[in-house]
Amino acid sequence: MARRRRPDTTAAAGGPAPEQEPLPPAALTIDALGRKCPIPIIMLADQINSVPLNAVVSVLADDPAAFTDIPAWCRLKSHHHVGSYVLPQGGWAIHVRRNY
């Protein structure tokens, strides 16, 4: 089961930051940093068919709406939300596996 990671609040409060495993490889990375929803989802929908079946697309996003909306889009469109990983510079790498 993939780990879903939310922003760490203990590091901001002066506590230690949790260890994070390296990001799994992705066949395609979509850089949607600095863009507001629904743009990250539109970019994902536009490009997901450019990767082979079962390949992973990584969407880099820092809009909090993308963190919840992309997994919801995956459920709606029958793709698999692999996991969301906190990026060191802020935001997330949201991994989606193409199912069809």
C-alpha positions in Angstrom: 0.0 0.0 0.0 1.4 3.4 -1.0 2.1 6.0 1.7 0.2 9.2 1.5 2.1 12.0 3.0 0.8 15.3 4.2 3.0 18.4 4.9 4.9 18.0 8.1 3.9 20.5 10.8 6.5 19.4 13.4 9.4 20.7 11.2 7.8 24.1 11.0 7.3 24.1 14.8 11.0 23.4 15.3 10.7 19.6 15.7 12.6 17.1 13.6 11.4 16.5 10.1 10.4 12.9 9.4 12.6 10.7 7.1 11.2 10.4 3.6 11.9 7.6 1.2 13.1 8.5 -2.3 10.4 9.2 -4.9 9.4 6.2 -7.0 10.3 6.5 -10.7 7.8 8.1 -13.0 7.5 7.7 -16.8 6.4 11.4 -17.0 6.7 14.4 -14.7 4.2 17.2 -15.1 5.4 20.4 -13.4 2.3 22.2 -12.2 4.0 24.1 -9.4 2.6 27.6 -9.0 -0.6 26.7 -10.8 -4.0 26.7 -9.2 -6.6 24.0 -9.6 -8.0 22.9 -11.9 -4.9 23.5 -14.1 -2.9 20.5 -12.6 -5.8 18.2 -13.3 -6.2 19.5 -16.8 -2.5 19.0 -17.5 -2.7 15.5 -16.1 -5.8 14.6 -18.1 -4.2 16.0 -21.3 -1.0 14.0 -20.9 -1.8 10.7 -19.2 -2.5 9.0 -22.5 1.1 9.8 -23.6 2.5 7.1 -21.2 2.2 3.4 -21.6 -0.5 1.4 -19.6 0.5 0.9 -16.0 3.1 3.7 -16.2 3.3 6.3 -13.5 2.8 10.0 -14.0 4.1 12.4 -11.4 2.3 15.7 -11.0 4.3 18.3 -9.1 1.8 20.7 -7.5 1.8 23.1 -4.6 -1.9 24.1 -4.6 -3.5 22.4 -1.6 -6.6 21.7 -3.7 -4.5 19.5 -6.0 -3.5 17.3 -3.1 -7.1 16.2 -2.7 -8.5 16.8 -6.2 -6.0 14.6 -8.1 -6.8 11.5 -6.0 -10.5 12.2 -6.4 -10.0 12.6 -10.2 -8.2 9.2 -10.2 -11.2 7.6 -8.5 -13.6 9.3 -11.0 -11.5 8.3 -14.0 -10.5 4.8 -12.8 -6.8 5.5 -12.6 -4.7 4.5 -9.5 -3.5 7.2 -7.1 -0.1 5.6 -6.1 0.8 8.1 -3.5 1.5 11.8 -2.6 5.0 12.7 -1.5 6.1 15.9 0.1 8.6 17.8 -1.9 11.6 19.5 -0.1 10.8 22.9 -1.7 7.1 22.7 -0.8 4.2 21.0 -2.5 3.8 17.4 -3.5 4.7 14.9 -6.2 1.4 13.2 -6.7 1.8 9.8 -8.5 -0.9 8.4 -10.7 -0.8 5.0 -12.5 -2.5 4.9 -15.9 -5.0 2.0 -15.9 -6.4 2.2 -19.4 
